[in-house]
Amino acid sequence: METKLGYVGSLCLICIPYALDTGYSPLFGVLGLALITPQCVRAKQWNLVILNAVSFVGYLMKLMATL
């Protein structure tokens, strides 16, 4: 299940550049990072976990500003 969620998260992150003009990019970023981070934790890739956490906060702030 974790692997499939990771694939969906990766697809969300792939969609971000194409959604920049629509305003959906922060939503794709928050959702994508939330879905791929458990894979990074399981693999003990702590540098990616930290990078994902920082990016998640950035996209979340951007998303809150658009609401």
Protein Blocks (a to p, Z undefined) as FASTA:
>chain_A
ZZmmmmmmmmmmmmmmmmmmnopmmmmmmmmmmmmmmmmmmnopaklmmmmmmmmmmmmm
mmmmmZZ
